[in-house]
Amino acid sequence: MRFGLRVLGLAAVLFLLLPIAAGVSGVARPPATEASASAAPASPAGMALLAPVLLSVLVAVVLSWMIVRSEMFGWKLVAAVFLVYFGLGTFMLQIESVVFLPRHLPPGFVNRLFAMGALIGLLAAPAAVWIHGRFRPSPVEGRAPSGIPSTPGEWILRLAWLAAVYVALYFLAGHFIAYRNPDVVAYYDDSNAGSFTAAMLRVWTATPWLFALQALRGALWVAFVIPFVVTFRGRPWELPLLIGCAYSVWLVMLLVPNPYMPESVRMSHLVETVSSNFLFGCVVGASFVRSRGRRSFEAVTTGA
């Protein structure tokens, strides 16, 4: 009951900060051009309110889950919460806007989105830690993950193969989910290449840097949650589920009607990104949990 009330309190803080930060940063400013205004989708009237409420509640649940399962406290915990909120909820998502949406968004709009995310993160992070009473150390029950790399070389190897997993999931979801919708193809002034192999060959020919960009994004997805991974204390199955939720919860923002992306395109991207990000988060979390084989080997060698 106490945890639930704290989640609701944090959700209320996040919900109140959304319009304030949107106004201060200029995100709430009306569309600058008729072209962007004409792109506004016909969405249910209540979705403009329901989607921010849902986003605030789900983000509050994920942040609260991270906080109560972490051994961190005080300003170190505040910094980690800010890193998750701004890193996952703004930085990682708006990189895509910079690359793919420059002609769909007004000049300077992405910069305003960055400012909005940073402002909410700076205010919400200390509020979240205070609401959960974690400015002072408190005991956290549960086991630490046993798959944490112990050397720089192991960290590099872990980040490299997780980045490769992200690249694979990114392109697979894009091809088999988003690009199944003709509206998405038309929105990006593209054409359907047909098979997945043909699509990858076209990407490699036209924009080979995109593979490196997505590999970097894959590594950054991992980097932004490392403070919570290495200080996690809980059940082994929780960590994959927690990171999966942490990667995917922000995409609920695609439910919010906006004048820059048609509803059909938003819904396709919603299914695409929630599914691929959740799966990738589960892989990331599982990679830090001791495997059954390793546990069995250690039990044999130690006689446990």
Summary of the structure (lengths in Angstrom):
residues: 304
radius of gyration: 20.5
end to end distance: 38.6
largest distance: 72.7
contacts: 944
relative contact order: 0.15
helix: 72%
strand: 1%
